[in-house]
Amino acid sequence: MYLIGLTGSIGMGKSATAALFEAAGVPVYDADAAVHKLYEKGGAAVEPIGQLFPDAIIGGAVDRAVLGRQVLKDGDKLKALEAIVHPLAGRSQFDFLTGAQSEGAAAAVLDIPLLFETGGEGFVDCTVVVSAPFEIQKQRVLARPGMSEERFNDILAKQVPDADKRARADFIVDSSISIEDARTQVHAILDTIKGREGVAYEARLARFTDR
């Protein structure tokens, strides 16, 4: 199974591009959705996060807005949060890969916003970066409810710059034109990798068995 790492900075259109891969028949692991599940009532991350950030637990679930305000500008708190969430997210990735492999998928996508920031590019067979000009990115992000320019800049400061991501990417999807143009780019990527063999399944999953 050939594993594609999909990433892109905030507001670049990564989620829409992931949907295009899924529409093309490629199973997609959504890292953000997996974290949401961990944070919801009864989720595996609620109790350990509550021990460190009790104010972030509201109604038995993790309030992402409250948690974000506590860790966004505090590196030590962010690292403590990551130490809780990353192993749990790794388990959900393991389950996704096992399922995709058992279903005979030729390729699969890991949709991970911080792929480069966490060294995840070494785990996948190729990387796809979704990108757009900065002004389009900024316009998209500031149109989101509750978003401010200050928060936008804080988030960008935690991410590898778009130019660096583009330089490190195996493929780039330009999301600035139209969804149909992006669909054409996605299909071109899938045509290019068709028939390629990925890293051996057992070797890839060995990363998770040590956790």
C-alpha positions as CSV (number, residue, x, y, z in Angstrom):
1,M,0.0,0.0,0.0
2,Y,1.4,3.4,-1.1
3,L,1.0,6.0,1.7
4,I,0.5,9.7,0.8
5,G,1.1,12.4,3.4
6,L,-1.2,15.3,2.8
7,T,-0.5,18.6,4.5
8,G,-0.8,22.3,4.1
9,S,-0.8,25.4,6.3
10,I,-4.0,26.8,7.7
11,G,-6.4,28.1,5.1
12,M,-4.7,26.5,2.2
13,G,-7.6,24.1,1.3
14,K,-6.2,20.9,2.6
15,S,-9.5,19.5,3.9
16,A,-11.1,20.1,0.5
17,T,-8.2,18.4,-1.2
18,A,-8.5,15.4,1.1
19,A,-12.2,15.1,0.1
20,L,-11.0,15.0,-3.5
21,F,-8.7,12.1,-2.8
22,E,-11.6,10.3,-1.0
23,A,-13.9,11.0,-3.9
24,A,-11.3,9.3,-6.1
25,G,-11.6,6.1,-4.0
26,V,-8.6,6.6,-1.8
27,P,-9.1,6.0,1.9
28,V,-8.2,9.1,4.0
29,Y,-7.2,9.3,7.6
30,D,-8.2,12.7,9.0
31,A,-5.9,13.6,11.9
32,D,-8.1,16.6,13.0
33,A,-11.2,14.4,13.1
34,A,-9.3,11.8,15.1
35,V,-8.4,14.4,17.6
36,H,-11.9,15.6,17.8
37,K,-13.0,12.1,18.7
38,L,-10.4,11.9,21.4
39,Y,-11.6,15.2,22.8
40,E,-15.4,14.5,22.8
41,K,-17.3,13.2,25.8
42,G,-16.0,9.7,26.6
43,G,-12.9,10.2,24.4
44,A,-9.6,8.7,25.5
45,A,-7.9,12.1,25.9
46,V,-10.5,13.8,28.1
47,E,-9.3,12.4,31.5
48,P,-5.5,12.9,31.0
49,I,-6.0,16.4,29.6
50,G,-8.4,17.3,32.5
51,Q,-5.6,16.4,34.9
52,L,-3.3,19.1,33.4
53,F,-5.9,21.6,32.1
54,P,-9.0,21.2,34.2
55,D,-10.5,24.5,33.0
56,A,-10.5,23.0,29.4
57,I,-13.0,20.3,30.3
58,I,-16.6,21.5,29.8
59,G,-19.6,19.2,29.9
60,G,-17.3,16.1,30.1
61,A,-15.5,17.0,26.9
62,V,-12.4,19.0,25.9
63,D,-13.2,22.6,24.8
64,R,-10.7,23.2,22.1
65,A,-11.0,27.0,22.2
66,V,-10.2,27.1,25.9
67,L,-7.4,24.6,25.6
68,G,-6.0,26.5,22.6
69,R,-5.8,29.7,24.6
70,Q,-3.9,27.9,27.4
71,V,-1.2,26.3,25.2
72,L,-0.9,28.5,22.1
73,K,1.8,30.8,23.5
74,D,3.2,28.4,26.1
75,G,5.7,25.9,24.7
76,D,6.0,23.8,27.8
77,K,2.2,23.4,28.1
78,L,2.0,22.6,24.4
79,K,4.6,19.8,24.7
80,A,2.7,18.4,27.7
81,L,-0.4,18.3,25.6
82,E,1.3,16.7,22.7
83,A,2.7,14.0,25.0
84,I,-0.9,13.0,25.7
85,V,-2.4,13.3,22.3
86,H,0.3,12.0,20.0
87,P,0.4,8.4,21.3
88,L,-3.4,8.3,21.2
89,A,-3.5,9.7,17.7
90,G,-0.8,7.2,16.7
91,R,-3.1,4.3,17.8
92,S,-5.9,5.7,15.6
93,Q,-3.5,5.8,12.7
94,F,-2.5,2.2,13.4
95,D,-6.2,1.2,13.2
96,F,-6.8,3.1,10.0
97,L,-3.7,1.6,8.3
98,T,-4.7,-1.9,9.4
99,G,-8.2,-1.5,8.0
100,A,-7.0,0.0,4.7
101,Q,-4.5,-2.8,4.3
102,S,-7.0,-5.5,5.0
103,E,-9.4,-4.0,2.5
104,G,-6.7,-4.2,-0.2
105,A,-6.3,-0.5,-0.8
106,A,-3.5,0.3,-3.3
107,A,-3.0,3.7,-1.7
108,A,-4.1,5.7,1.3
109,V,-3.8,9.3,2.5
110,L,-2.8,10.6,5.9
111,D,-4.3,14.1,6.2
112,I,-2.0,15.6,8.8
113,P,-1.8,19.4,9.3
114,L,1.6,19.3,11.1
115,L,3.2,16.5,9.0
116,F,6.5,18.3,8.5
117,E,6.5,19.9,12.0
118,T,6.2,16.4,13.6
119,G,8.7,14.6,11.3
120,G,5.8,12.6,9.7
121,E,7.2,12.9,6.2
122,G,9.6,10.1,7.1
123,F,6.7,7.7,7.7
124,V,5.0,8.2,4.3
125,D,6.0,7.3,0.8
126,C,5.4,10.7,-0.7
127,T,4.2,14.2,0.4
128,V,1.5,16.4,-1.1
129,V,1.4,20.0,0.0
130,V,-1.7,22.1,-0.7
131,S,-0.9,25.7,-1.2
132,A,-2.2,29.1,-2.3
133,P,-0.9,32.7,-2.4
134,F,-0.7,34.3,1.0
135,E,-3.4,36.9,0.4
136,I,-5.9,34.1,-0.5
137,Q,-4.9,32.1,2.5
138,K,-5.3,35.2,4.8
139,Q,-8.7,36.0,3.3
140,R,-9.9,32.5,3.9
141,V,-8.7,32.3,7.5
142,L,-9.9,35.7,8.6
143,A,-13.4,34.8,7.2
144,R,-13.7,32.0,9.8
145,P,-15.8,32.7,12.9
146,G,-13.8,33.9,15.9
147,M,-10.6,34.3,14.0
148,S,-8.4,37.4,14.4
149,E,-5.3,38.5,12.6
150,E,-3.3,38.1,15.8
151,R,-4.5,34.5,16.2
152,F,-3.8,33.8,12.5
153,N,-0.2,35.1,13.0
154,D,0.2,33.0,16.2
155,I,-0.9,29.9,14.3
156,L,1.5,30.6,11.4
157,A,4.4,31.0,13.8
158,K,3.9,27.4,14.9
159,Q,3.9,26.0,11.4
160,V,6.6,25.4,8.9
161,P,6.4,28.3,6.3
162,D,4.5,27.5,3.1
163,A,7.6,28.1,1.0
164,D,9.5,25.5,2.9
165,K,6.7,23.0,2.7
166,R,6.5,23.5,-1.1
167,A,10.3,23.0,-1.4
168,R,10.1,19.7,0.5
169,A,7.0,18.4,-1.2
170,D,6.9,15.6,-3.7
171,F,3.7,17.1,-5.2
172,I,2.0,20.4,-4.8
173,V,-1.8,21.1,-5.3
174,D,-2.5,24.7,-6.1
175,S,-5.9,25.4,-4.5
176,S,-6.3,29.0,-5.6
177,I,-8.0,28.4,-9.0
178,S,-11.1,26.2,-8.5
179,I,-12.2,22.9,-7.0
180,E,-12.3,21.3,-10.5
181,D,-8.7,22.4,-11.2
182,A,-7.7,20.9,-7.8
183,R,-9.5,17.7,-8.7
184,T,-7.5,17.5,-12.0
185,Q,-4.3,17.9,-10.0
186,V,-5.3,15.2,-7.5
187,H,-6.1,12.7,-10.3
188,A,-2.7,13.6,-12.0
189,I,-0.9,12.7,-8.7
190,L,-2.8,9.4,-8.5
191,D,-1.9,8.6,-12.1
192,T,1.7,9.3,-11.3
193,I,1.9,7.0,-8.3
194,K,-0.3,4.3,-9.8
195,G,1.5,0.9,-9.4
196,R,4.2,2.2,-7.0
197,E,5.0,0.0,-4.1
198,G,5.1,1.6,-0.7
199,V,7.3,0.7,2.3
200,A,6.6,-2.8,3.5
201,Y,3.5,-2.9,5.7
202,E,5.1,-4.7,8.6
203,A,8.0,-2.3,8.7
204,R,5.7,0.7,8.6
205,L,3.5,-0.6,11.4
206,A,6.5,-1.4,13.6
207,R,6.6,2.3,14.5
208,F,3.4,1.9,16.4
209,T,4.0,-1.5,18.1
210,D,6.7,0.0,20.3
211,R,4.4,2.6,21.9
